[in-house]
Amino acid sequence: MKISTKGRYALRLMLDLAIYNTGEPVSLKDVARRQQISEKYLEQIISVLNKAGFVRSVRGAQGGYMLTKEPAEYTVGSVLRLTEGDLAPVSCVGMDSVDCDRRDGCVTVRIWEQLNEAVNNVVDNITVADMVMWQKEQADQYVI
C-alpha cells in the first residue's frame, strides 16, 4: 500500500488549517504557498474535505477555509480513508474486502490481516492535534 499525493497533501492541508487557525478563514493561496503544493490540486482536495464536513468554506474577499471541529477530533486515519479509501494492503482484507476462493487455505492472509490491523492502529491513534504538536516541537529545535 502506498499513500498517494492526494492523501499526503490532504494531511498537510488539514495540518496547515489547524496551525493557522486564528478564528479567521485561511486562504488556499496561502496554504499552497506555505506547503508548496499547487493551488489547483488543493482545490480538488478541499472539495472532498468540504463535502465530508471536515472543513467549511467562507466566501468573500477575506474568505477561505476553516476546520469544522477541533484538531483533536480528526484522526490521520479518517483523513486518509476519505481521500484514499480503504487502507488495506490487499483486496482480500479490510473494509471493502472481496471474496477470495483461496482464503480458507491461504496462509499469507494472516500477514495481510496483521498488517492491516497495525496500519489502522497507527493512523487511528494519531490526530491532527498530534501533528500540530509535532510541528511545534520541530520548529522549537531550530536555534540560531
C-alpha positions, 0 to 999 in steps of 0.5 A, a space after each residue: 500500500 502506498 499513500 498517494 499525493 492526494 492523501 499526503 497533501 490532504 494531511 498537510 492541508 488539514 495540518 496547515 488549517 489547524 496551525 493557522 487557525 486564528 478564528 479567521 478563514 485561511 486562504 488556499 493561496 496561502 496554504 499552497 504557498 506555505 506547503 508548496 503544493 499547487 493551488 489547483 490540486 488543493 482545490 480538488 482536495 478541499 472539495 472532498 474535505 468540504 463535502 465530508 464536513 471536515 472543513 467549511 468554506 467562507 466566501 468573500 474577499 477575506 474568505 477561505 477555509 476553516 476546520 469544522 471541529 477541533 484538531 483533536 477530533 480528526 484522526 490521520 486515519 479518517 483523513 486518509 480513508 476519505 481521500 484514499 479509501 480503504 487502507 488495506 494492503 490487499 483486496 482480500 482484507 479490510 473494509 471493502 474486502 472481496 471474496 477470495 476462493 483461496 482464503 480458507 487455505 491461504 496462509 499469507 492472509 494472516 500477514 495481510 490481516 496483521 498488517 492491516 490491523 497495525 496500519 489502522 492502529 497507527 493512523 487511528 491513534 494519531 490526530 491532527 492535534 498530534 501533528 500540530 504538536 509535532 510541528 511545534 516541537 520541530 520548529 522549537 529545535 531550530 536555534 540560531 
